[in-house]
Amino acid sequence: MLHYYEVGYKNRFTSFIDGRSKDSFSKLVHNYTKDKYMGIRHLLFKKYLGEVEVTEVQSKAARDAFTDYIWDLVETEG
């Protein structure tokens, strides 16, 4: 268990991005921050936001924040 938390974290972040560039990872993340994917509303948004839609500005802000967060962890821990 100690190995998992003290050493293994480096592998978790780098395997999470799966060798993608930051731009490629950001594009992938954006699929999940948009209000709809392939014309269908994300179930979590539907459940927790009801009829309130996620705007493109909000979607991009969430995408950028998550991408930067993961990238900081990869660069810091890698």
C-alpha positions in Angstrom: 0.0 0.0 0.0 2.9 2.4 0.8 4.4 1.7 -2.6 1.1 2.6 -4.3 0.9 6.0 -2.6 4.6 6.9 -2.3 5.9 5.6 -5.7 3.0 4.4 -7.8 1.4 7.9 -8.2 3.9 8.7 -10.9 2.7 5.9 -13.0 -1.0 6.7 -12.5 -0.7 10.3 -13.9 1.5 9.3 -16.8 -0.7 6.3 -17.7 -3.8 8.5 -17.3 -2.6 10.7 -20.2 -1.6 7.6 -22.1 1.3 9.3 -24.0 -0.9 12.1 -25.4 0.3 15.7 -25.9 -1.3 18.3 -23.7 -3.3 19.6 -26.7 -4.5 16.1 -27.6 -5.4 15.4 -24.0 -7.3 18.7 -23.8 -9.3 17.9 -26.9 -10.3 14.5 -25.4 -11.3 16.2 -22.1 -13.4 18.7 -24.0 -15.7 15.9 -25.1 -16.7 15.4 -21.5 -17.1 19.1 -20.6 -19.5 20.0 -23.4 -23.2 20.0 -22.5 -23.8 17.5 -25.3 -21.8 14.8 -27.0 -23.0 13.7 -30.4 -26.3 15.5 -29.8 -27.0 13.7 -26.5 -26.8 15.5 -23.2 -24.4 14.1 -20.7 -26.3 12.2 -18.0 -24.5 13.8 -15.1 -25.3 17.3 -16.4 -28.9 16.2 -16.9 -29.1 14.8 -13.4 -27.3 17.6 -11.5 -28.1 20.7 -13.6 -31.6 19.8 -14.8 -32.5 22.2 -17.6 -29.5 24.5 -17.0 -27.1 24.2 -20.0 -23.4 24.3 -19.9 -22.2 27.2 -22.1 -19.2 26.9 -24.4 -17.3 29.3 -22.2 -18.0 27.2 -19.1 -17.1 24.0 -21.0 -13.7 25.4 -22.1 -13.0 26.7 -18.7 -13.6 23.3 -17.1 -11.6 21.6 -19.9 -8.6 24.0 -19.3 -8.7 23.7 -15.5 -8.8 19.9 -15.6 -6.1 19.7 -18.2 -3.8 22.1 -16.4 -4.4 20.3 -13.1 -3.4 16.9 -14.6 -0.5 18.4 -16.5 0.9 20.0 -13.4 0.7 16.7 -11.6 2.5 14.9 -14.5 5.2 17.5 -14.7 5.7 17.8 -10.9 5.6 14.1 -10.2 7.1 12.8 -13.5 
